[in-house]
Amino acid sequence: MPGLGSLHPMAERDWYDWHAPYSDPSSGLSLRLSWVQARIRAALDEAPPGPIRLISMCAGQGHDVLGALPDHPRRGDVTARLVELDPRNTEAARRLAAGSGLGNVEIITGDAALTSQYADLAPADVVLACGMFGNMTDANVERVISYCTQLCAAGGTVIWTRARSRFEPDGPAPVPQACAWFEERGFERVWVSDPGYEACCGAHRFTAAPALLEPGATMFTFRPFRARASMLCQGTAECPAVDHQRAAGRGVLARVVVLDPGGELAPGLGAEAQASAVRALAVAHEDAARRGHLDTLAAAAAAVARLPPAQGAVSGHRF
């Protein structure tokens, strides 16, 4: 679902390949997609009679919108715009829309971060910010939520996703914080997915009057993507995490770090060691977890746990 938005050069990754887990119904990404589609259908069910405007930022291949609309009784009322930067994804979305006869869905190849992409449709009745927040700093997430007060119509719904674990080690738990940012800005919570899952989908309804959409603004940038999981980390001298630790003068990581169900780092580590573990190994976790490969993460954690204590560590940190 994510597109590139506005990117630091290091943030580039293969967003077309990112969609591969959708072909596996058991993947975490497929589960999250089912939640998003259900919330789209619910928002359409609850919309008053008449036209319905829908916008999707960083829409990827559009599986959420294009999966929810074809069999919905309000499909003819919907005018939708999906904005995505990767042309391979937009081509896939256009094929899917055409195959479902959805001529009322416009697929735009362009930068989803620009307010100009939505000027003639905002404020919209349904706004999707899915697959975005985990690719941003907390400050950018808050900024996007602020812009939702311009993108979303009164009574409209914003549907969003975010993993539950922290990206910024000292930051707040991301899902409660996202909810708080929405609710501080005139949104009411409609639904948040089961906290027993790492992936999260939320829906918030806007109860205030929308502000005018700021012209020519850039709403967000994606954080740098530093490496792929294949580059990390089996306790070898080639491992960037090991290099990071050596450069910091602390040697290789000495133990396994996991998350308890509440999302906190395991007790017994000092704050410096916790932060080092997260910084060093979060990239590998990010790539596998974002693809829904949680079984791969479990296997990696088990493998690292079997290493001698000075050889490696793994973090359960998830974006």
SVG drawing of the C-alpha trace seen along z (x, -y; Angstrom):
<svg xmlns="http://www.w3.org/2000/svg" viewBox="-29 -28 65 51">
<polyline fill="none" stroke="black" stroke-width="0.4" points="0.0,0.0 2.7,-2.6 4.0,-4.7 7.2,-6.7 5.9,-10.1 8.7,-12.6 12.0,-10.7 15.4,-11.1 17.6,-9.4 18.5,-6.6 14.8,-5.9 14.4,-4.2 13.3,-0.5 11.4,1.8 7.8,0.8 6.5,3.1 8.1,6.1 6.8,4.9 3.3,6.0 4.3,9.7 2.8,10.9 -0.6,9.9 -0.6,13.1 -0.3,15.1 -3.6,15.0 -1.8,16.0 0.6,13.0 0.4,10.2 0.0,7.8 -3.1,9.7 -4.6,9.5 -4.1,5.8 -5.5,5.4 -8.7,7.2 -9.1,4.7 -8.6,1.7 -11.1,3.0 -13.7,3.6 -13.3,0.1 -13.7,-1.3 -16.9,0.7 -18.1,-0.6 -17.4,-4.2 -19.3,-3.8 -22.2,-2.2 -22.4,-5.1 -22.0,-7.9 -25.1,-10.0 -26.9,-9.7 -25.2,-11.4 -21.7,-11.6 -18.8,-10.2 -15.3,-11.5 -12.4,-9.2 -8.7,-9.9 -5.8,-7.5 -2.3,-8.7 0.6,-6.4 -1.9,-4.0 0.5,-1.4 -1.4,1.0 -4.7,0.0 -5.7,3.4 -7.6,1.7 -9.9,-0.6 -10.1,1.7 -10.9,4.7 -13.6,2.9 -15.5,1.1 -16.5,3.6 -19.3,5.4 -20.4,2.4 -23.8,1.0 -22.5,-2.6 -19.8,-2.0 -21.6,-4.2 -21.6,-7.1 -17.8,-7.1 -15.3,-9.3 -11.9,-8.1 -8.3,-9.3 -5.4,-7.0 -1.9,-8.7 1.3,-6.6 4.8,-7.4 5.9,-4.0 4.6,-3.6 4.7,0.2 2.2,0.0 0.0,-2.5 -0.1,-0.3 -1.1,2.7 -3.8,0.5 -5.1,-0.6 -5.4,3.0 -7.3,4.0 -9.6,1.0 -10.3,1.6 -11.0,5.3 -13.6,4.4 -15.2,1.7 -14.3,-1.0 -14.1,-4.0 -14.8,-6.3 -11.4,-5.5 -8.6,-7.8 -5.0,-6.4 -2.4,-9.2 1.3,-8.5 2.8,-11.3 4.1,-12.4 1.4,-11.6 2.9,-14.1 1.8,-17.2 -1.5,-18.8 -1.9,-19.8 -2.8,-16.2 -6.0,-16.5 -7.0,-20.1 -10.2,-19.4 -11.4,-16.5 -10.7,-17.8 -12.3,-17.7 -13.1,-14.1 -15.5,-11.7 -13.0,-8.9 -9.2,-9.5 -6.7,-6.6 -3.3,-7.0 -2.3,-3.3 1.2,-1.9 2.6,-5.4 3.2,-6.1 5.7,-3.3 7.9,-5.0 8.0,-8.3 9.4,-9.9 6.9,-10.7 7.1,-14.4 6.0,-13.6 3.2,-11.3 1.8,-14.2 2.2,-16.5 0.1,-14.2 -2.6,-13.9 -2.7,-17.7 -3.2,-17.9 -6.1,-15.4 -8.1,-18.2 -7.9,-19.8 -8.2,-16.6 -11.2,-15.2 -14.8,-16.5 -16.9,-17.0 -18.3,-13.5 -15.7,-11.9 -13.4,-9.1 -9.7,-8.7 -8.4,-5.1 -4.8,-4.6 -2.3,-1.9 0.7,-1.6 2.6,1.2 2.4,1.2 6.1,1.3 8.3,-1.8 10.6,-3.0 12.1,-5.7 13.5,-4.0 12.7,-6.8 9.4,-7.8 5.9,-7.1 4.0,-3.9 3.0,-4.8 -0.6,-3.6 -1.8,-5.3 0.1,-8.4 -1.5,-8.4 -4.9,-8.1 -4.1,-11.0 -3.0,-13.2 -6.2,-12.5 -8.4,-13.1 -6.6,-16.3 -7.6,-17.6 -11.3,-17.0 -11.5,-13.3 -13.3,-10.7 -12.2,-7.1 -14.4,-4.8 -12.4,-1.6 -8.9,-0.3 -7.8,3.3 -7.1,6.0 -4.0,5.1 -3.0,8.7 -1.6,8.2 1.5,6.3 -0.1,4.7 -2.8,2.1 -5.5,0.4 -7.5,-2.5 -10.5,-4.6 -11.2,-8.1 -14.2,-10.3 -13.8,-14.0 -16.3,-15.9 -15.1,-19.5 -15.2,-21.8 -12.3,-21.2 -9.8,-23.9 -8.9,-25.1 -6.3,-22.9 -3.0,-24.6 -1.9,-25.1 1.4,-23.8 2.4,-22.2 4.5,-19.0 2.7,-17.1 5.5,-14.6 8.8,-13.0 9.7,-9.4 12.6,-8.5 15.8,-7.1 15.8,-3.4 19.3,-2.3 19.6,1.3 17.8,4.5 17.4,7.4 19.8,9.5 22.6,7.2 22.1,7.9 23.2,9.8 24.7,13.1 27.3,11.9 30.0,11.6 32.6,8.9 30.7,8.0 27.5,7.1 26.7,3.4 25.3,3.7 28.6,5.1 30.5,2.3 28.2,-0.2 28.9,1.2 32.6,1.4 32.7,-2.2 30.9,-3.2 33.6,-1.4 31.3,1.1 32.1,4.3 29.4,6.6 26.1,6.9 26.1,9.5 22.6,10.7 19.1,11.2 16.6,8.4 12.9,9.2 9.7,7.3 7.1,8.4 3.4,8.3 3.1,4.8 5.7,3.6 8.5,2.8 12.1,4.0 12.9,7.0 13.9,6.0 17.5,6.3 19.2,4.1 20.3,0.6 19.0,-2.2 22.2,-2.5 22.2,1.2 18.5,1.1 19.0,-1.8 22.1,-0.2 20.2,3.0 17.3,1.2 19.5,-1.0 21.7,1.8 19.1,4.4 15.9,2.6 16.5,2.4 16.5,6.2 13.3,6.5 11.7,3.7 12.1,5.3 10.8,8.7 8.0,7.4 6.7,4.9 6.5,7.7 4.5,9.7 7.2,12.3 6.8,12.7 7.7,16.4 11.0,15.3 11.5,13.0 10.8,15.8 13.3,18.0 15.9,15.3 15.4,14.6 15.8,18.3 18.9,18.6 20.6,15.6 19.6,16.9 21.6,20.1 24.8,18.1 27.5,17.7 26.6,14.6 29.2,12.3 28.2,13.0 24.9,11.3 21.6,10.0 18.2,9.5 15.6,6.9 11.8,7.4 11.6,3.8 8.9,3.2 8.0,0.1"/>
</svg>
